[in-house]
Amino acid sequence: MTYQTIYILGINLLSFALMGWDKYCSTKKQWRVSENNLIGISLLGGSIGTLLGMIIFHHKTKKIKFQILIPLSIIINILIYINILK
């Protein structure tokens, strides 16, 4: 397993976990993960994890910012993955 693969898996697991944690905190009225941090993690390679977190946890699905930026970050991440794995 290459370092790139480990990074991609790790950042996506982290982004998925953060989406779950933020959803949990929102239901308990506790401290939340900022939207900028969630989107930032997506842009750093965790876009698939964030999208899965949105779908599975039903979290941030109605926010226009997430409806636009998460699919855009998936496209950016795919382009980066393709160039890294060449």
C-alpha positions as CSV (number, residue, x, y, z in Angstrom):
1,M,0.0,0.0,0.0
2,T,1.5,3.4,-1.0
3,Y,1.7,6.5,1.1
4,Q,-0.8,8.2,-1.2
5,T,-3.4,5.4,-0.7
6,I,-2.9,5.5,3.0
7,Y,-3.4,9.3,3.0
8,I,-6.5,9.1,0.8
9,L,-8.1,6.4,3.0
10,G,-7.1,8.3,6.2
11,I,-8.4,11.7,5.2
12,N,-11.7,10.2,4.0
13,L,-12.1,8.3,7.3
14,L,-11.4,11.5,9.2
15,S,-13.9,13.6,7.1
16,F,-16.6,10.9,7.5
17,A,-15.9,10.8,11.3
18,L,-16.1,14.6,11.6
19,M,-19.4,14.6,9.8
20,G,-20.8,12.0,12.2
21,W,-19.3,13.9,15.2
22,D,-20.8,17.2,14.1
23,K,-24.2,15.6,13.6
24,Y,-24.0,14.1,17.0
25,C,-23.0,17.4,18.6
26,S,-25.8,19.2,16.8
27,T,-28.4,16.9,18.3
28,K,-26.9,17.4,21.8
29,K,-26.5,21.2,21.5
30,Q,-22.7,20.9,22.0
31,W,-19.6,22.5,20.4
32,R,-19.7,22.0,16.7
33,V,-17.1,21.5,13.9
34,S,-17.0,24.6,11.8
35,E,-18.4,24.4,8.2
36,N,-15.1,25.8,6.9
37,N,-13.2,22.9,8.6
38,L,-15.5,20.3,7.1
39,I,-15.1,21.8,3.6
40,G,-11.4,22.3,4.1
41,I,-10.9,18.6,4.9
42,S,-12.9,17.8,1.8
43,L,-10.6,19.9,-0.4
44,L,-7.6,18.3,1.2
45,G,-8.7,14.9,-0.1
46,G,-11.7,13.9,2.1
47,S,-14.5,14.7,-0.3
48,I,-15.8,11.1,-0.6
49,G,-15.9,10.7,3.2
50,T,-17.7,14.0,3.6
51,L,-20.2,13.1,0.9
52,L,-20.8,9.7,2.5
53,G,-21.2,11.4,5.9
54,M,-23.8,13.8,4.4
55,I,-25.8,10.9,3.0
56,I,-25.5,8.4,5.9
57,F,-25.9,11.0,8.7
58,H,-28.4,13.2,6.8
59,H,-26.2,16.1,7.8
60,K,-25.7,19.4,5.9
61,T,-27.7,18.1,2.9
62,K,-29.9,21.2,2.6
63,K,-27.0,23.7,2.9
64,I,-26.3,25.3,-0.5
65,K,-22.7,25.7,0.4
66,F,-22.3,21.9,0.8
67,Q,-24.5,21.1,-2.2
68,I,-22.1,23.1,-4.4
69,L,-18.6,22.7,-2.8
70,I,-18.6,19.0,-1.9
71,P,-19.3,17.8,-5.5
72,L,-16.8,20.4,-6.7
73,S,-14.2,19.1,-4.2
74,I,-14.8,15.6,-5.5
75,I,-14.0,16.7,-9.0
76,I,-10.9,18.5,-7.8
77,N,-9.8,15.5,-5.7
78,I,-10.3,13.1,-8.6
79,L,-8.1,15.3,-10.8
80,I,-5.4,15.4,-8.1
81,Y,-5.6,11.6,-7.5
82,I,-5.2,11.0,-11.3
83,N,-2.1,13.1,-11.4
84,I,-0.6,11.6,-8.2
85,L,-1.2,8.0,-9.2
86,K,0.4,8.4,-12.7
